[in-house]
Amino acid sequence: MNGEKALRYHALAEAYAHGSDARIVVSIAVSQPVSGLVDVSMVERHPLGSQTFMPLGGGSSLIVVCHDEQGRPGAPQAFIAANGQGVNYRANTWHGILSPIDRRQSFLVVDRDGSGNNVEEFFFDEPWIVDLDIS
């Protein structure tokens, strides 16, 4: 690739877009940081397409996902994405918001554009707490 001057890590994620006028788009999102005790009060999912988030410039992020339990999110599971590690959510995956740790972060976003309601938000009765200060 590129006259043998580039190493390509091919097909690391697949993008999906459902709907007659749907298309895959590439965007940039800039997210505010989290630290300490993080309230997870809301998760969302996108029934009509996948979403990929790739950090630009390094930094770790808090990743929150939930199993689907009959159309509602189950208990959240939290992970730390390492410096420079991205995430790909399949369509209908309950997930938290973009949460870079300790500093503002820009992300390359690959997701669906088009008509139709492609976001469903769920607010927990009581927020779940993630403690980022645990060593």
Helices and strands as residue ranges (DSSP letters): E 23-31, E 37-45, E 51-56, E 61-66, E 68-69, E 72-73, E 77-81, E 87-89, E 94-95, E 99-100, E 105-113, E 120-131
